[in-house]
Amino acid sequence: MELIVKETRARFDTEAVKMGYALYAKHASWDNGRTGVVTAVTDTTIIAMFHPGIGNVINHFAIPVSEVERGEWDVRWSADLSEVNELKATEGEE
């Protein structure tokens, strides 16, 4: 019996998007996307801070790699807005 399980899994490239990057994201279930700033990136999750439109309030949303892999997210990100990277959601991707 093996102690280590070797498997292939999706993960975020933490060199492609980093804390402080500008981000626009829209989940397939949302009517409108949200713009914000990346506050954390791990190999499984991106966390972005956004202003929900009320007073001095900020909020966060998480983008799990599993949902991105299933094509549920449109995501655009940039370090300085001179070059914007984009990942489009794909409907029906398996």
Secondary structure, DSSP 8 states (H G I E B T S, - for coil): --SS---------TTTS-TT-EEEEEETT-SS-EEEEEEEE-SSEEEEEE--SSTT--EEEEEEHHHHHTT-EEEEEESSSSS-EEE---TT--
